[in-house]
């Protein structure tokens, strides 16, 4: 059938979430779910998220350049 109306804001948010999951799946334990217990899996996702966040380059938010 015909797809629902295209909403640019919803698509942008969905794209951010999908890219986040793609980055998390770089970690083998997350992609294959080695940890079967939910709390341990959630801790692994939190740890992987922290590692990804720490790897990001530092941006100067005070500069005038975009």
Gaussian input, Z-matrix of N, CA and C with variables (Angstrom, degrees):
# hf/3-21g

backbone

0 1
 N
 C     1     B1
 C     2     B2     1     A1
 N     3     B3     2     A2     1     D1
 C     4     B4     3     A3     2     D2
 C     5     B5     4     A4     3     D3
 N     6     B6     5     A5     4     D4
 C     7     B7     6     A6     5     D5
 C     8     B8     7     A7     6     D6
 N     9     B9     8     A8     7     D7
 C    10    B10     9     A9     8     D8
 C    11    B11    10    A10     9     D9
 N    12    B12    11    A11    10    D10
 C    13    B13    12    A12    11    D11
 C    14    B14    13    A13    12    D12
 N    15    B15    14    A14    13    D13
 C    16    B16    15    A15    14    D14
 C    17    B17    16    A16    15    D15
 N    18    B18    17    A17    16    D16
 C    19    B19    18    A18    17    D17
 C    20    B20    19    A19    18    D18
 N    21    B21    20    A20    19    D19
 C    22    B22    21    A21    20    D20
 C    23    B23    22    A22    21    D21
 N    24    B24    23    A23    22    D22
 C    25    B25    24    A24    23    D23
 C    26    B26    25    A25    24    D24
 N    27    B27    26    A26    25    D25
 C    28    B28    27    A27    26    D26
 C    29    B29    28    A28    27    D27
 N    30    B30    29    A29    28    D28
 C    31    B31    30    A30    29    D29
 C    32    B32    31    A31    30    D30
 N    33    B33    32    A32    31    D31
 C    34    B34    33    A33    32    D32
 C    35    B35    34    A34    33    D33
 N    36    B36    35    A35    34    D34
 C    37    B37    36    A36    35    D35
 C    38    B38    37    A37    36    D36
 N    39    B39    38    A38    37    D37
 C    40    B40    39    A39    38    D38
 C    41    B41    40    A40    39    D39
 N    42    B42    41    A41    40    D40
 C    43    B43    42    A42    41    D41
 C    44    B44    43    A43    42    D42
 N    45    B45    44    A44    43    D43
 C    46    B46    45    A45    44    D44
 C    47    B47    46    A46    45    D45
 N    48    B48    47    A47    46    D46
 C    49    B49    48    A48    47    D47
 C    50    B50    49    A49    48    D48
 N    51    B51    50    A50    49    D49
 C    52    B52    51    A51    50    D50
 C    53    B53    52    A52    51    D51
 N    54    B54    53    A53    52    D52
 C    55    B55    54    A54    53    D53
 C    56    B56    55    A55    54    D54
 N    57    B57    56    A56    55    D55
 C    58    B58    57    A57    56    D56
 C    59    B59    58    A58    57    D57
 N    60    B60    59    A59    58    D58
 C    61    B61    60    A60    59    D59
 C    62    B62    61    A61    60    D60
 N    63    B63    62    A62    61    D61
 C    64    B64    63    A63    62    D62
 C    65    B65    64    A64    63    D63
 N    66    B66    65    A65    64    D64
 C    67    B67    66    A66    65    D65
 C    68    B68    67    A67    66    D66
 N    69    B69    68    A68    67    D67
 C    70    B70    69    A69    68    D68
 C    71    B71    70    A70    69    D69
 N    72    B72    71    A71    70    D70
 C    73    B73    72    A72    71    D71
 C    74    B74    73    A73    72    D72
 N    75    B75    74    A74    73    D73
 C    76    B76    75    A75    74    D74
 C    77    B77    76    A76    75    D75
 N    78    B78    77    A77    76    D76
 C    79    B79    78    A78    77    D77
 C    80    B80    79    A79    78    D78
 N    81    B81    80    A80    79    D79
 C    82    B82    81    A81    80    D80
 C    83    B83    82    A82    81    D81
 N    84    B84    83    A83    82    D82
 C    85    B85    84    A84    83    D83
 C    86    B86    85    A85    84    D84
 N    87    B87    86    A86    85    D85
 C    88    B88    87    A87    86    D86
 C    89    B89    88    A88    87    D87
 N    90    B90    89    A89    88    D88
 C    91    B91    90    A90    89    D89
 C    92    B92    91    A91    90    D90
 N    93    B93    92    A92    91    D91
 C    94    B94    93    A93    92    D92
 C    95    B95    94    A94    93    D93
 N    96    B96    95    A95    94    D94
 C    97    B97    96    A96    95    D95
 C    98    B98    97    A97    96    D96
 N    99    B99    98    A98    97    D97
 C   100   B100    99    A99    98    D98
 C   101   B101   100   A100    99    D99
 N   102   B102   101   A101   100   D100
 C   103   B103   102   A102   101   D101
 C   104   B104   103   A103   102   D102
 N   105   B105   104   A104   103   D103
 C   106   B106   105   A105   104   D104
 C   107   B107   106   A106   105   D105
 N   108   B108   107   A107   106   D106
 C   109   B109   108   A108   107   D107
 C   110   B110   109   A109   108   D108
 N   111   B111   110   A110   109   D109
 C   112   B112   111   A111   110   D110
 C   113   B113   112   A112   111   D111
 N   114   B114   113   A113   112   D112
 C   115   B115   114   A114   113   D113
 C   116   B116   115   A115   114   D114
 N   117   B117   116   A116   115   D115
 C   118   B118   117   A117   116   D116
 C   119   B119   118   A118   117   D117
 N   120   B120   119   A119   118   D118
 C   121   B121   120   A120   119   D119
 C   122   B122   121   A121   120   D120
 N   123   B123   122   A122   121   D121
 C   124   B124   123   A123   122   D122
 C   125   B125   124   A124   123   D123
 N   126   B126   125   A125   124   D124
 C   127   B127   126   A126   125   D125
 C   128   B128   127   A127   126   D126
 N   129   B129   128   A128   127   D127
 C   130   B130   129   A129   128   D128
 C   131   B131   130   A130   129   D129
 N   132   B132   131   A131   130   D130
 C   133   B133   132   A132   131   D131
 C   134   B134   133   A133   132   D132
 N   135   B135   134   A134   133   D133
 C   136   B136   135   A135   134   D134
 C   137   B137   136   A136   135   D135
 N   138   B138   137   A137   136   D136
 C   139   B139   138   A138   137   D137
 C   140   B140   139   A139   138   D138
 N   141   B141   140   A140   139   D139
 C   142   B142   141   A141   140   D140
 C   143   B143   142   A142   141   D141
 N   144   B144   143   A143   142   D142
 C   145   B145   144   A144   143   D143
 C   146   B146   145   A145   144   D144
 N   147   B147   146   A146   145   D145
 C   148   B148   147   A147   146   D146
 C   149   B149   148   A148   147   D147
 N   150   B150   149   A149   148   D148
 C   151   B151   150   A150   149   D149
 C   152   B152   151   A151   150   D150
 N   153   B153   152   A152   151   D151
 C   154   B154   153   A153   152   D152
 C   155   B155   154   A154   153   D153
 N   156   B156   155   A155   154   D154
 C   157   B157   156   A156   155   D155
 C   158   B158   157   A157   156   D156
 N   159   B159   158   A158   157   D157
 C   160   B160   159   A159   158   D158
 C   161   B161   160   A160   159   D159
 N   162   B162   161   A161   160   D160
 C   163   B163   162   A162   161   D161
 C   164   B164   163   A163   162   D162
 N   165   B165   164   A164   163   D163
 C   166   B166   165   A165   164   D164
 C   167   B167   166   A166   165   D165
 N   168   B168   167   A167   166   D166
 C   169   B169   168   A168   167   D167
 C   170   B170   169   A169   168   D168
 N   171   B171   170   A170   169   D169
 C   172   B172   171   A171   170   D170
 C   173   B173   172   A172   171   D171
 N   174   B174   173   A173   172   D172
 C   175   B175   174   A174   173   D173
 C   176   B176   175   A175   174   D174
 N   177   B177   176   A176   175   D175
 C   178   B178   177   A177   176   D176
 C   179   B179   178   A178   177   D177
 N   180   B180   179   A179   178   D178
 C   181   B181   180   A180   179   D179
 C   182   B182   181   A181   180   D180
 N   183   B183   182   A182   181   D181
 C   184   B184   183   A183   182   D182
 C   185   B185   184   A184   183   D183
 N   186   B186   185   A185   184   D184
 C   187   B187   186   A186   185   D185
 C   188   B188   187   A187   186   D186
 N   189   B189   188   A188   187   D187
 C   190   B190   189   A189   188   D188
 C   191   B191   190   A190   189   D189
 N   192   B192   191   A191   190   D190
 C   193   B193   192   A192   191   D191
 C   194   B194   193   A193   192   D192
 N   195   B195   194   A194   193   D193
 C   196   B196   195   A195   194   D194
 C   197   B197   196   A196   195   D195

   B1=1.4323
   B2=1.5130
   B3=1.2721
   B4=1.4595
   B5=1.5340
   B6=1.3194
   B7=1.4668
   B8=1.5284
   B9=1.3241
   B10=1.4675
   B11=1.5239
   B12=1.2937
   B13=1.4649
   B14=1.5267
   B15=1.3112
   B16=1.4623
   B17=1.5233
   B18=1.3119
   B19=1.4592
   B20=1.5227
   B21=1.3113
   B22=1.4604
   B23=1.5335
   B24=1.3247
   B25=1.4666
   B26=1.5320
   B27=1.3103
   B28=1.4677
   B29=1.5246
   B30=1.3168
   B31=1.4566
   B32=1.5222
   B33=1.3225
   B34=1.4700
   B35=1.5223
   B36=1.3266
   B37=1.4667
   B38=1.5238
   B39=1.3181
   B40=1.4651
   B41=1.5251
   B42=1.3190
   B43=1.4570
   B44=1.5304
   B45=1.3090
   B46=1.4682
   B47=1.5299
   B48=1.3183
   B49=1.4672
   B50=1.5262
   B51=1.3280
   B52=1.4668
   B53=1.5250
   B54=1.3337
   B55=1.4699
   B56=1.5175
   B57=1.3271
   B58=1.4648
   B59=1.5267
   B60=1.3300
   B61=1.4642
   B62=1.5242
   B63=1.3194
   B64=1.4657
   B65=1.5287
   B66=1.3283
   B67=1.4648
   B68=1.5240
   B69=1.3258
   B70=1.4645
   B71=1.5198
   B72=1.3225
   B73=1.4613
   B74=1.5267
   B75=1.3312
   B76=1.4598
   B77=1.5268
   B78=1.3177
   B79=1.4573
   B80=1.5224
   B81=1.3083
   B82=1.4647
   B83=1.5274
   B84=1.3202
   B85=1.4664
   B86=1.5233
   B87=1.3086
   B88=1.4642
   B89=1.5281
   B90=1.3215
   B91=1.4674
   B92=1.5250
   B93=1.3372
   B94=1.4667
   B95=1.5221
   B96=1.3210
   B97=1.4650
   B98=1.5253
   B99=1.3387
   B100=1.4616
   B101=1.5281
   B102=1.3346
   B103=1.4638
   B104=1.5158
   B105=1.3186
   B106=1.4620
   B107=1.5274
   B108=1.3167
   B109=1.4575
   B110=1.5266
   B111=1.3152
   B112=1.4652
   B113=1.5236
   B114=1.3375
   B115=1.4622
   B116=1.5270
   B117=1.3112
   B118=1.4699
   B119=1.5228
   B120=1.3227
   B121=1.4677
   B122=1.5265
   B123=1.3301
   B124=1.4642
   B125=1.5294
   B126=1.3318
   B127=1.4606
   B128=1.5249
   B129=1.3346
   B130=1.4633
   B131=1.5107
   B132=1.3268
   B133=1.4651
   B134=1.5259
   B135=1.3229
   B136=1.4639
   B137=1.5253
   B138=1.3209
   B139=1.4602
   B140=1.5242
   B141=1.3243
   B142=1.4636
   B143=1.5220
   B144=1.3290
   B145=1.4664
   B146=1.5185
   B147=1.3182
   B148=1.4598
   B149=1.5211
   B150=1.3139
   B151=1.4677
   B152=1.5210
   B153=1.3313
   B154=1.4656
   B155=1.5219
   B156=1.3205
   B157=1.4591
   B158=1.5312
   B159=1.3304
   B160=1.4627
   B161=1.5245
   B162=1.3198
   B163=1.4644
   B164=1.5248
   B165=1.3303
   B166=1.4620
   B167=1.5199
   B168=1.3330
   B169=1.4653
   B170=1.5269
   B171=1.3150
   B172=1.4613
   B173=1.5187
   B174=1.3245
   B175=1.4611
   B176=1.5153
   B177=1.3137
   B178=1.4555
   B179=1.5204
   B180=1.3269
   B181=1.4595
   B182=1.5270
   B183=1.3185
   B184=1.4552
   B185=1.5234
   B186=1.3135
   B187=1.4629
   B188=1.5218
   B189=1.3332
   B190=1.4621
   B191=1.5136
   B192=1.3224
   B193=1.4619
   B194=1.5162
   B195=1.3140
   B196=1.4649
   B197=1.4958
   A1=111.15
   A2=112.84
   A3=120.55
   A4=110.00
   A5=117.59
   A6=119.51
   A7=110.53
   A8=116.94
   A9=119.35
   A10=110.61
   A11=116.07
   A12=121.37
   A13=110.12
   A14=115.62
   A15=122.10
   A16=109.28
   A17=116.86
   A18=122.13
   A19=108.05
   A20=115.72
   A21=121.25
   A22=112.22
   A23=117.16
   A24=121.05
   A25=111.37
   A26=116.83
   A27=120.86
   A28=109.96
   A29=117.37
   A30=120.99
   A31=110.48
   A32=117.49
   A33=121.17
   A34=110.04
   A35=116.88
   A36=120.52
   A37=111.03
   A38=116.68
   A39=120.48
   A40=110.57
   A41=116.62
   A42=121.64
   A43=110.60
   A44=117.36
   A45=121.42
   A46=110.28
   A47=116.63
   A48=121.01
   A49=110.58
   A50=117.57
   A51=120.96
   A52=111.23
   A53=117.20
   A54=119.41
   A55=111.23
   A56=117.05
   A57=120.99
   A58=110.60
   A59=117.21
   A60=120.47
   A61=111.26
   A62=117.29
   A63=120.32
   A64=110.46
   A65=116.63
   A66=119.66
   A67=111.25
   A68=117.06
   A69=120.00
   A70=111.54
   A71=117.25
   A72=120.66
   A73=112.60
   A74=118.10
   A75=120.77
   A76=109.97
   A77=116.23
   A78=121.27
   A79=108.08
   A80=116.14
   A81=121.70
   A82=112.56
   A83=116.41
   A84=119.69
   A85=111.61
   A86=117.17
   A87=120.75
   A88=109.70
   A89=116.68
   A90=121.02
   A91=111.80
   A92=117.12
   A93=120.29
   A94=112.81
   A95=116.47
   A96=123.83
   A97=111.43
   A98=114.87
   A99=120.49
   A100=110.83
   A101=116.47
   A102=120.66
   A103=108.98
   A104=116.33
   A105=120.43
   A106=112.56
   A107=117.56
   A108=120.13
   A109=109.52
   A110=116.30
   A111=121.64
   A112=112.46
   A113=117.72
   A114=118.97
   A115=111.71
   A116=117.61
   A117=120.14
   A118=111.42
   A119=116.47
   A120=120.18
   A121=109.91
   A122=116.42
   A123=121.08
   A124=110.32
   A125=117.32
   A126=120.86
   A127=110.48
   A128=117.25
   A129=120.66
   A130=112.17
   A131=116.75
   A132=120.72
   A133=109.92
   A134=116.93
   A135=120.61
   A136=110.66
   A137=117.33
   A138=121.25
   A139=111.26
   A140=117.18
   A141=120.84
   A142=110.54
   A143=117.04
   A144=120.88
   A145=110.74
   A146=116.51
   A147=120.87
   A148=110.89
   A149=117.10
   A150=121.01
   A151=110.33
   A152=117.08
   A153=120.20
   A154=111.00
   A155=116.69
   A156=120.80
   A157=110.96
   A158=116.67
   A159=120.35
   A160=112.33
   A161=117.81
   A162=121.46
   A163=112.93
   A164=117.39
   A165=120.04
   A166=109.99
   A167=115.91
   A168=118.42
   A169=110.34
   A170=114.82
   A171=120.18
   A172=108.43
   A173=115.81
   A174=120.90
   A175=108.82
   A176=115.41
   A177=120.79
   A178=108.31
   A179=116.95
   A180=121.05
   A181=111.96
   A182=117.48
   A183=120.26
   A184=113.01
   A185=117.56
   A186=119.34
   A187=110.63
   A188=115.79
   A189=121.70
   A190=112.65
   A191=118.53
   A192=120.54
   A193=109.64
   A194=115.38
   A195=119.85
   A196=112.05
   D1=-177.61
   D2=-179.16
   D3=-76.18
   D4=134.17
   D5=179.26
   D6=-69.33
   D7=154.74
   D8=178.09
   D9=-64.90
   D10=169.02
   D11=-178.49
   D12=-56.58
   D13=144.35
   D14=-178.31
   D15=-83.66
   D16=122.92
   D17=177.86
   D18=-114.98
   D19=114.56
   D20=-174.70
   D21=-61.01
   D22=-41.11
   D23=-178.99
   D24=-65.01
   D25=-44.78
   D26=179.92
   D27=-64.38
   D28=-41.56
   D29=179.55
   D30=-63.89
   D31=-40.70
   D32=179.89
   D33=-62.90
   D34=-44.64
   D35=179.19
   D36=-65.09
   D37=-41.77
   D38=179.56
   D39=-63.47
   D40=-38.52
   D41=179.48
   D42=-63.15
   D43=-40.87
   D44=178.58
   D45=-62.03
   D46=-43.99
   D47=-179.83
   D48=-65.34
   D49=-43.71
   D50=-179.68
   D51=-63.81
   D52=-39.50
   D53=177.72
   D54=-67.41
   D55=-34.58
   D56=177.06
   D57=-63.01
   D58=-46.11
   D59=178.02
   D60=-63.61
   D61=-37.36
   D62=178.64
   D63=-63.20
   D64=-40.41
   D65=178.50
   D66=-68.65
   D67=-38.13
   D68=178.98
   D69=-66.04
   D70=-33.53
   D71=-178.00
   D72=-72.90
   D73=-3.18
   D74=172.33
   D75=-68.04
   D76=-21.97
   D77=177.99
   D78=-86.94
   D79=119.21
   D80=-172.81
   D81=-58.91
   D82=-41.50
   D83=-178.35
   D84=-64.88
   D85=-30.51
   D86=178.47
   D87=-76.92
   D88=-44.68
   D89=-176.51
   D90=-65.39
   D91=-36.91
   D92=-176.65
   D93=-99.17
   D94=-5.66
   D95=-179.01
   D96=52.43
   D97=64.09
   D98=176.55
   D99=-62.54
   D100=-40.81
   D101=-179.65
   D102=-81.82
   D103=116.89
   D104=-176.66
   D105=-84.21
   D106=-24.15
   D107=178.77
   D108=-79.00
   D109=136.45
   D110=-174.12
   D111=-61.11
   D112=-40.91
   D113=-177.57
   D114=-68.59
   D115=-35.38
   D116=177.48
   D117=-71.51
   D118=-37.68
   D119=177.04
   D120=-64.78
   D121=-43.17
   D122=178.77
   D123=-62.56
   D124=-38.52
   D125=177.21
   D126=-65.19
   D127=-38.72
   D128=176.64
   D129=-64.10
   D130=-40.19
   D131=177.30
   D132=-64.84
   D133=-41.39
   D134=178.59
   D135=-63.56
   D136=-42.71
   D137=178.88
   D138=-65.06
   D139=-44.08
   D140=178.33
   D141=-63.22
   D142=-39.51
   D143=177.98
   D144=-63.04
   D145=-41.60
   D146=178.40
   D147=-63.51
   D148=-43.22
   D149=178.77
   D150=-61.83
   D151=-44.55
   D152=178.45
   D153=-63.02
   D154=-39.92
   D155=-179.88
   D156=-65.27
   D157=-40.27
   D158=-180.00
   D159=-71.27
   D160=-25.62
   D161=178.66
   D162=-76.59
   D163=-19.28
   D164=-177.77
   D165=-63.77
   D166=140.37
   D167=177.71
   D168=-67.45
   D169=148.39
   D170=179.38
   D171=-76.24
   D172=129.50
   D173=178.05
   D174=-106.29
   D175=140.05
   D176=177.89
   D177=-86.09
   D178=103.03
   D179=-177.39
   D180=-78.74
   D181=-8.90
   D182=-178.43
   D183=-92.26
   D184=-13.35
   D185=-178.00
   D186=-74.74
   D187=157.78
   D188=-178.31
   D189=-85.05
   D190=-13.27
   D191=-178.10
   D192=-79.47
   D193=147.20
   D194=-178.01
   D195=-93.62

